[in-house]
Amino acid sequence: MTALHDFTATTLSGTEQSLKEYDGQVTLVVNTASKCAFTPQYEGLEKLFEDYGDQGFVVLGFPCDQFAHQEPGGADEIGAFCQKNYGVSFPMFDKVDVNGQNTHPLYAWLKDQKGGAVGSRIKWNFTKFLVGKDGQVIKRYGSTTKPEKIADDIKAALAVTAPAE
């Protein structure tokens, strides 16, 4: 069975990284943008990461420029923006497509696991996928779901005992 840790993604620094690093952790995968009405959610995402990171939780940010050209910058600009404006310390990756023929394989899998209001298609920036310790998608949240509203689901996922290898 396919799981989160079966994928790789390019970091903002240009390094190809295996998501195997996050195996056994509860993960929130989010498509982000710097010039979106939902951009202030970075603050809430960072707070979740700070509050639960030491318990085995991580946020993975994937910038995307497919919605109204709201992520026009390059990797250096994105990283600087996130750090300067929101103190983002969770892992950020290079820009990806979340819809269409160039959809990143991770997003093709995420959408296949949990469809949304418009089928499997991602409707907008800051769509979130909560992935359990076993690497399987637990729940999908729309752009309007504020990060703090996901805290109870994160706590519940952290309480689940990881399956023995």
C-alpha positions as a LaTeX table, in Angstrom:
\begin{tabular}{lrrr}
\hline
Residue & $x$ (\AA) & $y$ (\AA) & $z$ (\AA) \\
\hline
Met1 & 0.00 & 0.00 & 0.00 \\
Thr2 & 1.31 & 3.45 & $-0.91$ \\
Ala3 & 2.06 & 5.83 & 1.96 \\
Leu4 & 3.43 & 9.34 & 2.49 \\
His5 & 6.93 & 8.01 & 3.09 \\
Asp6 & 7.02 & 6.47 & $-0.42$ \\
Phe7 & 7.41 & 9.92 & $-2.01$ \\
Thr8 & 10.23 & 12.39 & $-2.49$ \\
Ala9 & 10.07 & 16.16 & $-2.93$ \\
Thr10 & 12.53 & 18.95 & $-3.62$ \\
Thr11 & 13.27 & 21.27 & $-0.69$ \\
Leu12 & 13.48 & 25.05 & $-1.07$ \\
Ser13 & 17.26 & 24.66 & $-1.09$ \\
Gly14 & 16.99 & 22.40 & $-4.16$ \\
Thr15 & 17.75 & 19.07 & $-2.47$ \\
Glu16 & 15.67 & 16.02 & $-3.34$ \\
Gln17 & 14.38 & 14.67 & $-0.01$ \\
Ser18 & 12.72 & 11.38 & 0.80 \\
Leu19 & 9.54 & 11.81 & 2.83 \\
Lys20 & 10.57 & 8.57 & 4.59 \\
Glu21 & 12.07 & 11.00 & 7.12 \\
Tyr22 & 8.52 & 11.64 & 8.37 \\
Asp23 & 7.55 & 7.97 & 8.72 \\
Gly24 & 5.93 & 7.40 & 12.11 \\
Gln25 & 5.01 & 11.07 & 12.51 \\
Val26 & 1.64 & 12.76 & 12.18 \\
Thr27 & 1.99 & 15.07 & 9.18 \\
Leu28 & $-0.04$ & 17.99 & 7.86 \\
Val29 & 0.64 & 18.56 & 4.15 \\
Val30 & $-0.40$ & 22.02 & 2.93 \\
Asn31 & $-0.24$ & 23.78 & $-0.45$ \\
Thr32 & 0.79 & 27.34 & 0.35 \\
Ala33 & 1.06 & 30.76 & $-1.31$ \\
Ser34 & 2.59 & 34.06 & $-0.23$ \\
Lys35 & 0.04 & 36.45 & $-1.75$ \\
Cys36 & $-3.25$ & 34.80 & $-0.81$ \\
Ala37 & $-6.02$ & 35.89 & 1.54 \\
Phe38 & $-5.26$ & 32.68 & 3.47 \\
Thr39 & $-1.51$ & 33.41 & 3.75 \\
Pro40 & $-1.88$ & 34.45 & 7.43 \\
Gln41 & $-2.59$ & 30.75 & 8.09 \\
Tyr42 & 1.21 & 30.35 & 8.09 \\
Glu43 & 1.05 & 31.75 & 11.61 \\
Gly44 & $-1.40$ & 29.08 & 12.76 \\
Leu45 & 0.51 & 26.32 & 10.98 \\
Glu46 & 3.72 & 27.41 & 12.72 \\
Lys47 & 1.91 & 27.42 & 16.07 \\
Leu48 & 0.68 & 23.85 & 15.50 \\
Phe49 & 4.23 & 22.82 & 14.62 \\
Glu50 & 5.60 & 24.49 & 17.75 \\
Asp51 & 2.85 & 23.05 & 19.99 \\
Tyr52 & 3.00 & 19.44 & 18.76 \\
Gly53 & 6.36 & 19.07 & 17.01 \\
Asp54 & 8.05 & 17.52 & 20.03 \\
Gln55 & 5.24 & 14.93 & 20.16 \\
Gly56 & 5.89 & 13.65 & 16.64 \\
Phe57 & 3.97 & 16.14 & 14.48 \\
Val58 & 5.26 & 18.01 & 11.43 \\
Val59 & 3.83 & 20.44 & 8.87 \\
Leu60 & 5.09 & 20.15 & 5.29 \\
Gly61 & 4.54 & 23.26 & 3.15 \\
Phe62 & 4.33 & 22.98 & $-0.63$ \\
Pro63 & 4.15 & 26.38 & $-2.37$ \\
Cys64 & 1.90 & 26.39 & $-5.42$ \\
Asp65 & 1.38 & 29.07 & $-8.07$ \\
Gln66 & $-1.68$ & 27.53 & $-9.75$ \\
Phe67 & $-4.28$ & 29.78 & $-8.10$ \\
Ala68 & $-4.39$ & 33.37 & $-9.39$ \\
His69 & $-0.55$ & 33.52 & $-9.57$ \\
Gln70 & $-0.38$ & 33.96 & $-5.78$ \\
Glu71 & 3.07 & 32.37 & $-5.40$ \\
Pro72 & 5.11 & 34.15 & $-8.08$ \\
Gly73 & 8.51 & 34.07 & $-6.36$ \\
Gly74 & 11.35 & 31.60 & $-6.54$ \\
Ala75 & 12.52 & 29.31 & $-3.76$ \\
Asp76 & 14.78 & 31.94 & $-2.12$ \\
Glu77 & 11.99 & 34.53 & $-2.10$ \\
Ile78 & 9.45 & 32.05 & $-0.70$ \\
Gly79 & 11.79 & 30.95 & 2.08 \\
Ala80 & 12.69 & 34.53 & 3.03 \\
Phe81 & 9.02 & 35.60 & 3.00 \\
Cys82 & 7.90 & 32.70 & 5.22 \\
Gln83 & 10.74 & 33.23 & 7.69 \\
Lys84 & 10.53 & 37.02 & 7.86 \\
Asn85 & 6.75 & 37.37 & 8.03 \\
Tyr86 & 5.67 & 34.25 & 9.91 \\
Gly87 & 8.79 & 32.75 & 11.49 \\
Val88 & 8.15 & 29.50 & 9.63 \\
Ser89 & 10.43 & 26.77 & 10.93 \\
Phe90 & 8.59 & 23.73 & 9.55 \\
Pro91 & 9.90 & 22.11 & 6.35 \\
Met92 & 9.08 & 23.95 & 3.13 \\
Phe93 & 9.48 & 22.46 & $-0.30$ \\
Asp94 & 9.91 & 23.85 & $-3.79$ \\
Lys95 & 6.87 & 24.93 & $-5.80$ \\
Val96 & 4.66 & 22.13 & $-7.06$ \\
Asp97 & 1.55 & 21.75 & $-9.19$ \\
Val98 & $-1.36$ & 20.27 & $-7.25$ \\
Asn99 & $-3.73$ & 19.99 & $-10.24$ \\
Gly100 & $-3.37$ & 19.26 & $-13.95$ \\
Gln101 & $-1.02$ & 17.11 & $-15.99$ \\
Asn102 & 2.10 & 18.19 & $-14.03$ \\
Thr103 & 0.61 & 17.38 & $-10.60$ \\
His104 & 3.33 & 16.35 & $-8.18$ \\
Pro105 & 3.00 & 12.58 & $-7.50$ \\
Leu106 & 2.48 & 13.25 & $-3.78$ \\
Tyr107 & $-0.53$ & 15.44 & $-4.54$ \\
Ala108 & $-1.94$ & 12.96 & $-7.05$ \\
Trp109 & $-1.84$ & 10.36 & $-4.26$ \\
Leu110 & $-3.24$ & 12.70 & $-1.57$ \\
Lys111 & $-6.19$ & 13.68 & $-3.78$ \\
Asp112 & $-6.81$ & 10.04 & $-4.68$ \\
Gln113 & $-6.95$ & 9.18 & $-0.96$ \\
Lys114 & $-9.31$ & 11.99 & 0.06 \\
Gly115 & $-11.46$ & 13.82 & $-2.45$ \\
Gly116 & $-12.88$ & 17.23 & $-1.66$ \\
Ala117 & $-15.81$ & 19.49 & $-2.47$ \\
Val118 & $-14.81$ & 19.61 & $-6.16$ \\
Gly119 & $-13.96$ & 15.92 & $-6.50$ \\
Ser120 & $-10.30$ & 15.16 & $-6.17$ \\
Arg121 & $-9.24$ & 18.55 & $-7.53$ \\
Ile122 & $-7.61$ & 21.03 & $-5.12$ \\
Lys123 & $-9.87$ & 24.09 & $-5.07$ \\
Trp124 & $-7.44$ & 26.71 & $-3.69$ \\
Asn125 & $-4.32$ & 27.47 & $-1.66$ \\
Phe126 & $-4.02$ & 26.16 & 1.91 \\
Thr127 & $-5.86$ & 22.89 & 1.33 \\
Lys128 & $-4.60$ & 20.59 & 4.08 \\
Phe129 & $-4.18$ & 16.83 & 4.38 \\
Leu130 & $-3.67$ & 15.21 & 7.79 \\
Val131 & $-1.60$ & 12.03 & 7.51 \\
Gly132 & $-1.30$ & 9.51 & 10.36 \\
Lys133 & 1.79 & 7.84 & 11.77 \\
Asp134 & 1.19 & 4.96 & 9.34 \\
Gly135 & 1.56 & 7.34 & 6.37 \\
Gln136 & $-2.12$ & 7.13 & 5.40 \\
Val137 & $-4.39$ & 10.14 & 4.87 \\
Ile138 & $-6.78$ & 10.67 & 7.78 \\
Lys139 & $-8.64$ & 13.79 & 6.67 \\
Arg140 & $-8.69$ & 16.60 & 4.13 \\
Tyr141 & $-9.48$ & 20.23 & 5.07 \\
Gly142 & $-10.43$ & 23.08 & 2.78 \\
Ser143 & $-8.69$ & 26.43 & 2.53 \\
Thr144 & $-11.07$ & 28.11 & 4.94 \\
Thr145 & $-10.31$ & 25.65 & 7.76 \\
Lys146 & $-8.05$ & 27.54 & 10.13 \\
Pro147 & $-5.08$ & 25.55 & 11.45 \\
Glu148 & $-6.21$ & 25.89 & 15.07 \\
Lys149 & $-9.43$ & 24.04 & 14.16 \\
Ile150 & $-7.32$ & 20.97 & 13.28 \\
Ala151 & $-5.62$ & 20.73 & 16.70 \\
Asp152 & $-8.07$ & 18.16 & 18.13 \\
Asp153 & $-7.61$ & 15.91 & 15.08 \\
Ile154 & $-3.82$ & 16.22 & 15.45 \\
Lys155 & $-4.03$ & 15.28 & 19.13 \\
Ala156 & $-6.20$ & 12.27 & 18.29 \\
Ala157 & $-3.76$ & 11.14 & 15.57 \\
Leu158 & $-0.81$ & 11.55 & 17.93 \\
Ala159 & $-2.57$ & 9.36 & 20.49 \\
Val160 & $-2.81$ & 6.45 & 18.03 \\
Thr161 & $-0.12$ & 3.85 & 18.61 \\
Ala162 & 2.01 & 3.37 & 15.52 \\
Pro163 & 1.73 & $-0.16$ & 14.12 \\
Ala164 & 4.67 & $-2.46$ & 14.86 \\
Glu165 & 6.96 & $-3.08$ & 11.92 \\
\hline
\end{tabular}
